[in-house]
Amino acid sequence: MRRICPRRSGLEWQERMWNRLKLGRANDERRQSLSASRNCRPKERSQNGHAALLRSCSMGLCCGLQMQRFPSSGGMPRTECPLTGSSRVKGNFHARFLGGCGRVNRPHLPGASFAMRRFIITVLIATMLHAVGCILAPPFEFGHTRAECFFYAFISGIIGFPILFAVLLLPVRAGLRRFMPGCTQRTHAVVAGLLLYALRAAIILVRQLSGVPSLPFQHGYLAQWIFWSVFVIAITISFFWPFDSPRRSSIYDHAA
């Protein structure tokens, strides 16, 4: 049962409410100054005219507190402190003060996906060159007709070239970055092309100088020299040559 109290005059009630509001405002300002983060420095004034307590950090997280007063059901003033600023985690109190000042979302680096995309493109280019080279002139290596030879040559390239390039191209790229760290990607591409061409030329020269006859579907050593020269140039350009912007190239070099 509620206790019956004597009725107070309107003037006395207004004075008490005014003193209570002033006391609550002073407590709010004191609480704001104590809850400011040690990692964030205070700034003068924000654009909307409210005095912000937490300055925007160097990584782009704008964190500020703005006290708002709402009437409660019991007549007492109630304060809330929404997060204002350009943060993407506005209102998430667990993300506001974790790790000090900094971005909550880690920026996406395109290095790994870009390297995998170039590897797949290189495999497809090598497979198409191999399949087209096998059907230029009879006799064919993988069948009796051009369609049959193209199909089996394409399937064998899709299966074999990923393994061959993973064993050959990836160690070459890692070695160039290890022993030539100050050179550009174009220099790496030229050196890698020379290494690949020297490796294939050594295999052909050994067979040619040893007097080993070429197989019927190889169409002589001249055709082999022409085909493998075009093949090495295409692989070098598709896998090693930089086609992107300098900023993306630097990100790719650090991430891959």
BAGU-468889 format. One record per residue (C-alpha): residue number from 1; residue in three letters; chain; x, y, z negated. Coordinates in steps of 0.1 Angstrom, whole numbers. Last residue first. Layout:
<setis>
<seti k="NUM" r="ALA" c="A" u="X" v="Y" w="Z"/>
...
</setis>
This chain:
<setis>
<seti k="256" r="ALA" c="A" u="515" v="-144" w="518"/>
<seti k="255" r="ALA" c="A" u="507" v="-116" w="493"/>
<seti k="254" r="HIS" c="A" u="536" v="-93" w="496"/>
<seti k="253" r="ASP" c="A" u="541" v="-95" w="533"/>
<seti k="252" r="TYR" c="A" u="504" v="-93" w="540"/>
<seti k="251" r="ILE" c="A" u="501" v="-61" w="519"/>
<seti k="250" r="SER" c="A" u="530" v="-46" w="538"/>
<seti k="249" r="SER" c="A" u="514" v="-56" w="572"/>
<seti k="248" r="ARG" c="A" u="481" v="-41" w="561"/>
<seti k="247" r="ARG" c="A" u="497" v="-8" w="554"/>
<seti k="246" r="PRO" c="A" u="517" v="-9" w="587"/>
<seti k="245" r="SER" c="A" u="486" v="-16" w="608"/>
<seti k="244" r="ASP" c="A" u="480" v="-50" w="623"/>
<seti k="243" r="PHE" c="A" u="493" v="-68" w="654"/>
<seti k="242" r="PRO" c="A" u="526" v="-82" w="639"/>
<seti k="241" r="TRP" c="A" u="543" v="-109" w="660"/>
<seti k="240" r="PHE" c="A" u="549" v="-141" w="640"/>
<seti k="239" r="PHE" c="A" u="521" v="-165" w="647"/>
<seti k="238" r="SER" c="A" u="505" v="-155" w="680"/>
<seti k="237" r="ILE" c="A" u="535" v="-140" w="695"/>
<seti k="236" r="THR" c="A" u="559" v="-168" w="686"/>
<seti k="235" r="ILE" c="A" u="534" v="-195" w="697"/>
<seti k="234" r="ALA" c="A" u="529" v="-178" w="731"/>
<seti k="233" r="ILE" c="A" u="567" v="-174" w="737"/>
<seti k="232" r="VAL" c="A" u="574" v="-210" w="727"/>
<seti k="231" r="PHE" c="A" u="547" v="-224" w="750"/>
<seti k="230" r="VAL" c="A" u="558" v="-202" w="780"/>
<seti k="229" r="SER" c="A" u="594" v="-214" w="776"/>
<seti k="228" r="TRP" c="A" u="581" v="-250" w="770"/>
<seti k="227" r="PHE" c="A" u="562" v="-251" w="803"/>
<seti k="226" r="ILE" c="A" u="589" v="-236" w="825"/>
<seti k="225" r="TRP" c="A" u="617" v="-258" w="811"/>
<seti k="224" r="GLN" c="A" u="595" v="-289" w="814"/>
<seti k="223" r="ALA" c="A" u="585" v="-281" w="849"/>
<seti k="222" r="LEU" c="A" u="622" v="-278" w="858"/>
<seti k="221" r="TYR" c="A" u="630" v="-311" w="841"/>
<seti k="220" r="GLY" c="A" u="607" v="-332" w="863"/>
<seti k="219" r="HIS" c="A" u="570" v="-336" w="867"/>
<seti k="218" r="GLN" c="A" u="564" v="-346" w="830"/>
<seti k="217" r="PHE" c="A" u="536" v="-370" w="840"/>
<seti k="216" r="PRO" c="A" u="561" v="-392" w="859"/>
<seti k="215" r="LEU" c="A" u="586" v="-395" w="829"/>
<seti k="214" r="SER" c="A" u="618" v="-376" w="831"/>
<seti k="213" r="PRO" c="A" u="650" v="-395" w="839"/>
<seti k="212" r="VAL" c="A" u="676" v="-398" w="812"/>
<seti k="211" r="GLY" c="A" u="709" v="-386" w="826"/>
<seti k="210" r="SER" c="A" u="725" v="-377" w="793"/>
<seti k="209" r="LEU" c="A" u="727" v="-341" w="804"/>
<seti k="208" r="GLN" c="A" u="689" v="-339" w="809"/>
<seti k="207" r="ARG" c="A" u="680" v="-357" w="776"/>
<seti k="206" r="VAL" c="A" u="704" v="-336" w="755"/>
<seti k="205" r="LEU" c="A" u="694" v="-305" w="774"/>
<seti k="204" r="ILE" c="A" u="657" v="-310" w="767"/>
<seti k="203" r="ILE" c="A" u="661" v="-315" w="729"/>
<seti k="202" r="ALA" c="A" u="686" v="-286" w="727"/>
<seti k="201" r="ALA" c="A" u="662" v="-263" w="746"/>
<seti k="200" r="ARG" c="A" u="634" v="-272" w="721"/>
<seti k="199" r="LEU" c="A" u="655" v="-261" w="691"/>
<seti k="198" r="ALA" c="A" u="670" v="-231" w="709"/>
<seti k="197" r="TYR" c="A" u="635" v="-219" w="718"/>
<seti k="196" r="LEU" c="A" u="622" v="-223" w="683"/>
<seti k="195" r="LEU" c="A" u="652" v="-204" w="669"/>
<seti k="194" r="LEU" c="A" u="650" v="-176" w="695"/>
<seti k="193" r="GLY" c="A" u="613" v="-172" w="688"/>
<seti k="192" r="ALA" c="A" u="619" v="-170" w="651"/>
<seti k="191" r="VAL" c="A" u="646" v="-143" w="656"/>
<seti k="190" r="VAL" c="A" u="623" v="-122" w="677"/>
<seti k="189" r="ALA" c="A" u="594" v="-126" w="653"/>
<seti k="188" r="HIS" c="A" u="615" v="-118" w="623"/>
<seti k="187" r="THR" c="A" u="627" v="-86" w="640"/>
<seti k="186" r="ARG" c="A" u="591" v="-77" w="648"/>
<seti k="185" r="GLN" c="A" u="581" v="-83" w="612"/>
<seti k="184" r="THR" c="A" u="607" v="-58" w="600"/>
<seti k="183" r="CYS" c="A" u="641" v="-65" w="584"/>
<seti k="182" r="GLY" c="A" u="651" v="-59" w="548"/>
<seti k="181" r="PRO" c="A" u="642" v="-94" w="535"/>
<seti k="180" r="MET" c="A" u="663" v="-113" w="560"/>
<seti k="179" r="PHE" c="A" u="675" v="-144" w="541"/>
<seti k="178" r="ARG" c="A" u="643" v="-152" w="522"/>
<seti k="177" r="ARG" c="A" u="618" v="-136" w="545"/>
<seti k="176" r="LEU" c="A" u="634" v="-154" w="574"/>
<seti k="175" r="GLY" c="A" u="635" v="-187" w="555"/>
<seti k="174" r="ALA" c="A" u="598" v="-185" w="546"/>
<seti k="173" r="ARG" c="A" u="588" v="-178" w="582"/>
<seti k="172" r="VAL" c="A" u="609" v="-208" w="594"/>
<seti k="171" r="PRO" c="A" u="595" v="-230" w="567"/>
<seti k="170" r="LEU" c="A" u="560" v="-221" w="577"/>
<seti k="169" r="LEU" c="A" u="566" v="-227" w="614"/>
<seti k="168" r="LEU" c="A" u="581" v="-262" w="614"/>
<seti k="167" r="VAL" c="A" u="563" v="-285" w="590"/>
<seti k="166" r="ALA" c="A" u="530" v="-267" w="589"/>
<seti k="165" r="PHE" c="A" u="533" v="-262" w="627"/>
<seti k="164" r="LEU" c="A" u="538" v="-299" w="634"/>
<seti k="163" r="ILE" c="A" u="509" v="-309" w="610"/>
<seti k="162" r="PRO" c="A" u="485" v="-284" w="625"/>
<seti k="161" r="PHE" c="A" u="497" v="-293" w="660"/>
<seti k="160" r="GLY" c="A" u="489" v="-330" w="658"/>
<seti k="159" r="ILE" c="A" u="452" v="-333" w="652"/>
<seti k="158" r="ILE" c="A" u="439" v="-304" w="673"/>
<seti k="157" r="GLY" c="A" u="465" v="-311" w="700"/>
<seti k="156" r="SER" c="A" u="455" v="-348" w="702"/>
<seti k="155" r="ILE" c="A" u="419" v="-338" w="706"/>
<seti k="154" r="PHE" c="A" u="427" v="-313" w="734"/>
<seti k="153" r="ALA" c="A" u="449" v="-337" w="752"/>
<seti k="152" r="TYR" c="A" u="421" v="-364" w="750"/>
<seti k="151" r="PHE" c="A" u="395" v="-340" w="764"/>
<seti k="150" r="PHE" c="A" u="418" v="-325" w="791"/>
<seti k="149" r="CYS" c="A" u="429" v="-359" w="803"/>
<seti k="148" r="GLU" c="A" u="393" v="-372" w="806"/>
<seti k="147" r="ALA" c="A" u="382" v="-340" w="824"/>
<seti k="146" r="ARG" c="A" u="412" v="-341" w="847"/>
<seti k="145" r="THR" c="A" u="407" v="-377" w="857"/>
<seti k="144" r="HIS" c="A" u="428" v="-409" w="852"/>
<seti k="143" r="GLY" c="A" u="436" v="-403" w="815"/>
<seti k="142" r="PHE" c="A" u="460" v="-390" w="789"/>
<seti k="141" r="GLU" c="A" u="492" v="-383" w="808"/>
<seti k="140" r="PHE" c="A" u="479" v="-373" w="842"/>
<seti k="139" r="PRO" c="A" u="496" v="-381" w="874"/>
<seti k="138" r="PRO" c="A" u="486" v="-357" w="887"/>
<seti k="137" r="ALA" c="A" u="489" v="-319" w="886"/>
<seti k="136" r="LEU" c="A" u="477" v="-291" w="863"/>
<seti k="135" r="ILE" c="A" u="458" v="-313" w="839"/>
<seti k="134" r="CYS" c="A" u="485" v="-317" w="811"/>
<seti k="133" r="GLY" c="A" u="494" v="-281" w="811"/>
<seti k="132" r="VAL" c="A" u="458" v="-271" w="804"/>
<seti k="131" r="ALA" c="A" u="456" v="-294" w="774"/>
<seti k="130" r="HIS" c="A" u="489" v="-282" w="760"/>
<seti k="129" r="LEU" c="A" u="481" v="-246" w="765"/>
<seti k="128" r="MET" c="A" u="447" v="-250" w="749"/>
<seti k="127" r="THR" c="A" u="461" v="-268" w="719"/>
<seti k="126" r="ALA" c="A" u="489" v="-243" w="714"/>
<seti k="125" r="ILE" c="A" u="464" v="-214" w="715"/>
<seti k="124" r="LEU" c="A" u="441" v="-232" w="690"/>
<seti k="123" r="VAL" c="A" u="469" v="-240" w="666"/>
<seti k="122" r="THR" c="A" u="481" v="-204" w="667"/>
<seti k="121" r="ILE" c="A" u="446" v="-191" w="660"/>
<seti k="120" r="ILE" c="A" u="443" v="-214" w="630"/>
<seti k="119" r="PHE" c="A" u="477" v="-202" w="616"/>
<seti k="118" r="ARG" c="A" u="467" v="-166" w="622"/>
<seti k="117" r="ARG" c="A" u="435" v="-170" w="602"/>
<seti k="116" r="MET" c="A" u="454" v="-188" w="574"/>
<seti k="115" r="ALA" c="A" u="478" v="-159" w="572"/>
<seti k="114" r="PHE" c="A" u="449" v="-133" w="571"/>
<seti k="113" r="SER" c="A" u="430" v="-153" w="544"/>
<seti k="112" r="ALA" c="A" u="461" v="-154" w="522"/>
<seti k="111" r="GLY" c="A" u="471" v="-117" w="527"/>
<seti k="110" r="PRO" c="A" u="438" v="-100" w="526"/>
<seti k="109" r="LEU" c="A" u="441" v="-86" w="491"/>
<seti k="108" r="HIS" c="A" u="408" v="-79" w="474"/>
<seti k="107" r="PRO" c="A" u="410" v="-53" w="447"/>
<seti k="106" r="ARG" c="A" u="404" v="-66" w="411"/>
<seti k="105" r="ASN" c="A" u="371" v="-54" w="397"/>
<seti k="104" r="VAL" c="A" u="374" v="-39" w="362"/>
<seti k="103" r="ARG" c="A" u="395" v="-10" w="374"/>
<seti k="102" r="GLY" c="A" u="417" v="6" w="347"/>
<seti k="101" r="CYS" c="A" u="417" v="24" w="314"/>
<seti k="100" r="GLY" c="A" u="421" v="3" w="284"/>
<seti k="99" r="GLY" c="A" u="420" v="-35" w="289"/>
<seti k="98" r="LEU" c="A" u="385" v="-40" w="277"/>
<seti k="97" r="PHE" c="A" u="369" v="-8" w="265"/>
<seti k="96" r="ARG" c="A" u="341" v="-3" w="291"/>
<seti k="95" r="ALA" c="A" u="337" v="-39" w="302"/>
<seti k="94" r="HIS" c="A" u="319" v="-53" w="271"/>
<seti k="93" r="PHE" c="A" u="298" v="-21" w="270"/>
<seti k="92" r="ASN" c="A" u="283" v="-28" w="304"/>
<seti k="91" r="GLY" c="A" u="262" v="3" w="310"/>
<seti k="90" r="LYS" c="A" u="280" v="14" w="341"/>
<seti k="89" r="VAL" c="A" u="302" v="-14" w="355"/>
<seti k="88" r="ARG" c="A" u="308" v="2" w="389"/>
<seti k="87" r="SER" c="A" u="323" v="33" w="372"/>
<seti k="86" r="SER" c="A" u="317" v="67" w="388"/>
<seti k="85" r="GLY" c="A" u="308" v="85" w="357"/>
<seti k="84" r="THR" c="A" u="284" v="85" w="328"/>
<seti k="83" r="LEU" c="A" u="280" v="57" w="302"/>
<seti k="82" r="PRO" c="A" u="248" v="61" w="281"/>
<seti k="81" r="CYS" c="A" u="251" v="73" w="245"/>
<seti k="80" r="GLU" c="A" u="219" v="71" w="226"/>
<seti k="79" r="THR" c="A" u="206" v="91" w="197"/>
<seti k="78" r="ARG" c="A" u="174" v="88" w="178"/>
<seti k="77" r="PRO" c="A" u="156" v="116" w="160"/>
<seti k="76" r="MET" c="A" u="132" v="106" w="132"/>
<seti k="75" r="GLY" c="A" u="94" v="108" w="139"/>
<seti k="74" r="GLY" c="A" u="88" v="72" w="130"/>
<seti k="73" r="SER" c="A" u="83" v="61" w="166"/>
<seti k="72" r="SER" c="A" u="116" v="75" w="176"/>
<seti k="71" r="PRO" c="A" u="122" v="108" w="194"/>
<seti k="70" r="PHE" c="A" u="150" v="108" w="219"/>
<seti k="69" r="ARG" c="A" u="183" v="126" w="218"/>
<seti k="68" r="GLN" c="A" u="210" v="121" w="244"/>
<seti k="67" r="MET" c="A" u="247" v="120" w="238"/>
<seti k="66" r="GLN" c="A" u="269" v="119" w="268"/>
<seti k="65" r="LEU" c="A" u="300" v="97" w="269"/>
<seti k="64" r="GLY" c="A" u="325" v="95" w="297"/>
<seti k="63" r="CYS" c="A" u="344" v="69" w="316"/>
<seti k="62" r="CYS" c="A" u="356" v="74" w="351"/>
<seti k="61" r="LEU" c="A" u="375" v="43" w="362"/>
<seti k="60" r="GLY" c="A" u="398" v="53" w="392"/>
<seti k="59" r="MET" c="A" u="431" v="37" w="384"/>
<seti k="58" r="SER" c="A" u="446" v="69" w="369"/>
<seti k="57" r="CYS" c="A" u="419" v="71" w="343"/>
<seti k="56" r="SER" c="A" u="390" v="95" w="343"/>
<seti k="55" r="ARG" c="A" u="389" v="114" w="311"/>
<seti k="54" r="LEU" c="A" u="369" v="102" w="280"/>
<seti k="53" r="LEU" c="A" u="351" v="127" w="259"/>
<seti k="52" r="ALA" c="A" u="330" v="145" w="284"/>
<seti k="51" r="ALA" c="A" u="315" v="179" w="274"/>
<seti k="50" r="HIS" c="A" u="283" v="181" w="294"/>
<seti k="49" r="GLY" c="A" u="281" v="207" w="322"/>
<seti k="48" r="ASN" c="A" u="272" v="184" w="351"/>
<seti k="47" r="GLN" c="A" u="307" v="187" w="367"/>
<seti k="46" r="SER" c="A" u="326" v="175" w="336"/>
<seti k="45" r="ARG" c="A" u="343" v="197" w="311"/>
<seti k="44" r="GLU" c="A" u="378" v="199" w="296"/>
<seti k="43" r="LYS" c="A" u="393" v="164" w="297"/>
<seti k="42" r="PRO" c="A" u="402" v="142" w="269"/>
<seti k="41" r="ARG" c="A" u="429" v="115" w="274"/>
<seti k="40" r="CYS" c="A" u="421" v="78" w="278"/>
<seti k="39" r="ASN" c="A" u="441" v="50" w="263"/>
<seti k="38" r="ARG" c="A" u="432" v="59" w="227"/>
<seti k="37" r="SER" c="A" u="395" v="55" w="235"/>
<seti k="36" r="ALA" c="A" u="371" v="81" w="220"/>
<seti k="35" r="SER" c="A" u="350" v="66" w="192"/>
<seti k="34" r="LEU" c="A" u="361" v="90" w="165"/>
<seti k="33" r="SER" c="A" u="354" v="122" w="185"/>
<seti k="32" r="GLN" c="A" u="320" v="108" w="195"/>
<seti k="31" r="ARG" c="A" u="311" v="99" w="159"/>
<seti k="30" r="ARG" c="A" u="319" v="135" w="147"/>
<seti k="29" r="GLU" c="A" u="298" v="150" w="174"/>
<seti k="28" r="ASP" c="A" u="269" v="127" w="165"/>
<seti k="27" r="ASN" c="A" u="272" v="134" w="128"/>
<seti k="26" r="ALA" c="A" u="270" v="172" w="135"/>
<seti k="25" r="ARG" c="A" u="239" v="167" w="156"/>
<seti k="24" r="GLY" c="A" u="223" v="145" w="129"/>
<seti k="23" r="LEU" c="A" u="229" v="172" w="103"/>
<seti k="22" r="LYS" c="A" u="215" v="199" w="125"/>
<seti k="21" r="LEU" c="A" u="184" v="178" w="132"/>
<seti k="20" r="ARG" c="A" u="179" v="171" w="95"/>
<seti k="19" r="ASN" c="A" u="182" v="208" w="87"/>
<seti k="18" r="TRP" c="A" u="155" v="215" w="113"/>
<seti k="17" r="MET" c="A" u="133" v="188" w="99"/>
<seti k="16" r="ARG" c="A" u="136" v="201" w="64"/>
<seti k="15" r="GLU" c="A" u="128" v="236" w="75"/>
<seti k="14" r="GLN" c="A" u="98" v="225" w="95"/>
<seti k="13" r="TRP" c="A" u="84" v="205" w="66"/>
<seti k="12" r="GLU" c="A" u="88" v="235" w="42"/>
<seti k="11" r="LEU" c="A" u="70" v="258" w="67"/>
<seti k="10" r="GLY" c="A" u="42" v="234" w="73"/>
<seti k="9" r="SER" c="A" u="34" v="230" w="36"/>
<seti k="8" r="ARG" c="A" u="37" v="197" w="20"/>
<seti k="7" r="ARG" c="A" u="7" v="175" w="10"/>
<seti k="6" r="PRO" c="A" u="11" v="157" w="-22"/>
<seti k="5" r="CYS" c="A" u="21" v="120" w="-18"/>
<seti k="4" r="ILE" c="A" u="-1" v="90" w="-18"/>
<seti k="3" r="ARG" c="A" u="20" v="58" w="-19"/>
<seti k="2" r="ARG" c="A" u="13" v="34" w="9"/>
<seti k="1" r="MET" c="A" u="0" v="0" w="0"/>
</setis>
